[in-house]
């Protein structure tokens, strides 16, 4: 099964699980007409484009590279806020941005990945995945002002699945069931990751301070590297470790604007004086 077909079946199964849950717990909210376009953009960037790019890119690069580069989303989201929302970076944050992308460069230059054919294409596709996810989250934040997180998740999964359908049909030559389909693996992705982990993530974020939840999110790329080592036999190289640490450090600084703002620190010092 190709990447687009796999992604389509993943969200097909996820929808079969989530829609009954939505109505059982009475979380269905009518969608306002003025939010339809925003929801479509969110679903396309956070589901259709995101998983189409990710699944394609993973064919050319390592699992560890995929996990670490994908988690540059907070950095890209902060950059988008600077460009479109006119937010400002402090000098320290601009430095952190350079540090983070230096980490990406170190990982991309890792001989472990270079041994794979077309690995640069894969890493670029994963970076585009992160950009797509960052855009999707920006649209999500606007939607969460009006709707329950699970309601948005269900609509997102449905629209994103419909966006994946033409890609899957093109890839399969019009017959989605033509190849061998790993239903067990796809069901695991749909139920445990698309449905289960997303619901748990939303609950955790809603109950924990942003500073604490951000620390837990940093465990995602680290654990992915460990799992790739034990389950797939991918070596943990010094480039992978150093690059990953630089990305996480840069991400932490960039997303803690209050703590790393020189102007704020100067004001606090003046107030104390």
N, C-alpha and C positions, 0 to 999 in steps of 0.2 A: 504494500500500500504506500502511495506517495505521501509527501508531507501535507499537501492541501487536503487530500482525502482523509488522512488521519485526523487532522484538525477539525474537519467538518463532522466526522463521526463522534469525536470527543464532545463537541458542543451539542450534537443531536442527543446524545445520551444524557448530558448534563441538563438539557431542557426538559427531557422526560422525567427527571427527578425533581427539578426545581419548581416547575409550574404547579404540580399538586401541592407542594409545601407552601407555596405562595398563597394559595387559596385556603388551605387547611388552617393556617395561622392568621388569615385575614389581613395579609400585608399588601394586598393588591390595591394600588392607588390609581385613579384615572389620570392619564397623562394629559397635561395641558397642551393645547395646540401650539403655543409659542415655544414649547420645550422640545418639540419633535425633532427639529433640525439639530439641536444641541445633543440630544440623545443619540441620533444617528452618527454624528461625528465622534462622540465618545465610543460607541460600539465599534465603529470601523477602525479607529486608531488603537483602541485597547483590546480588541479581539481579532478582527479580520486581518488587518495589516500586521499586527503584533505577532500572531501565531504563524501566519504565512511566512513572514520573514524569519522568525525564530526556527521553525521546523526546517526551512530550506538551509539556513546558515549552519545548523547543527550537522548537516551532512558533510561539511567541509572543515569544521574546526572541532576542538575538543570540548568535552562537557564542562571542564573547569573554566576554559576561556569563555564559554557561553554564560556560565553562572556569574562570573565576575564582571564581564563587560555589560551584561544585561542590567546589573545593579548600579550602573552609572546613571540610572533614571533620575534620582534626586538631583544630581548635578545638572543634567540637561534641563530638568524642570525649573531649576533656579535660574539658568541662563534664559529660558523662555520668559520667565517673569521679568527679567531685566529688559528684554527686548520689547515685549508686548505690554507689560503692566507698569513699565517705567520704574521698577524697583532698582535700588542702588546696591552695589557691592562695595565693601570696604577694601582697603589695600590688602589686608590679610586674606580676604575671601578671593580676590583675584589671584593671589599667590597660591592659595589652596586649589584653585581651578587648574593652574599650571601643574601643580604636584599631582593631581588626580589624573590628568591626561598624560603626564609622564609615566604614570603607572600603567595606563592603557598601552602606551607605546612599548614599554618593557615586556608586557604580556604578549603583544602581537609579534614581537621579535624573538619570542621563546623558540629555541630549536625543536622542542617537543611538538609545537603546532606547525612549525615550518616543514616538518617531515611529512605532513599531510598535503595532498595535492589540492591546490586552490585554497589554502588556508586563509590567505588574505581576503579572498572573496567571502569566506565564511565569517571572519571577524568583522568585516564591513557590514554584512547583513545583520549580524548580532548588534552592532552599534546602531544601525537603523531601527532595529527592534526596540532598543532602549529609547530612541527618539520618539518612536511611535507611542510607546507606553507613557512617556512623559507628557505628550500632548493629550493622550487619553485621560490621564489623571487631572490635568488642568480642567478639562470639560467635566470630569466627575465631580470636582469640588463645587462647581456651579450647580450641578443637579442635586447634590446632597443638601442644598439649602431648602429644597422643596419636597424631597422624597426620601423614604426609608432606604437605607443602604441595600437591603436585600431586594427591594423592589427594583432598584436601578440595576442590580446585578442580573436579575432575571431578564429584564428588557434588553440589557446589554448582550447577554448570551444568545438571546433569540435573534436579534438583529445581526450580531456578529456571525452567527451560524449561516444566516441567509447570505451574508457577504462572502462567506467561504464557499458556498455551493457552486457558483459559476467556476471558480478556480478548480474545485474538486472535479466537476464534470469535464472541464477541459483536460485536466491531468489524466483522468481515467478513460478518456475517449467516449464519454457519454454513458459509461456503465460503471457506477460506483462500486459494484460488487464483483468486478472482473478479476481482481487480484486476491492474494491471500491476505486476510484481515486478522490482525492480532486483537481479537475482541477483549480478551482479558486485560491486556495492557491499556487499551483505549478506555475500557470501563473504569480502570483504576485512576487514570488521568481525569476522567470526567467526574467521578463521584468523590474521590479523595482530594483531588487538587482543585478542580474548577469549583466544585460545590463545597466540600468540607473545609479545606484550608482557607478559602476566601471568607466563608462565614465566620470561622474562628478568628481570622485576621481582623475582620470588621468589629467583632466583639471586643477583641483585645485593644484595638486602637481607641474604641469608644470609652473604655474603662481605665486606660492607662495614660499618664502624661505623655506628650509627644516625645520628650527627651528619653523616657524609658523605652517606649515602643520602638524608637529609632535604633536603640542599642540592640534590641532583639532582631531587628531586620538585618543588622550587620552580620548576624550569624548565618544568614542564608547562603552567601557565596562561600563562606568558610566551610560550612557543612557540606556544600556541594562538592568542593574540592576533596574533602575527606571521603565522601561516598564514591566519587569517581575513582579514587585511589583503590579502595577496597573492593568495589563491585565491578569496575571496568578495567582495572589495572593501569590507569593513567598515572604516570609518575608525578610527584610533587616537586617541582624544580624551584631553585632559588629565585628565578625570574618571576614565577607564578606567585610565590610568597611575597616578595618585595613589591611587585606590581599591585597585588591585591591590597596590601597594607597601605600603599600610597593612595589608592583609590578610596579606601574606606576613611583614611584620615582626611583627605580632601573633601569627601562627602560630609563628614561630621562638621568640619569647620564651616563649609558653605551653608549648611542648613541650621546652624546655630548663630544666626545673624546678631542677636542681642549680645551674646557672650563675646563675640569676636569683633565688635564694632568699636573702633578707636574713638569715634565721636561720643558714643554712649559712655565709654570709660572716662573720657575727659570731663564730661558733664558730672559724673558721679564723684570724681576727684574734686571738682570745684565745689560741689555741694557739701562734701565732707569738710573742705577747707573753710 
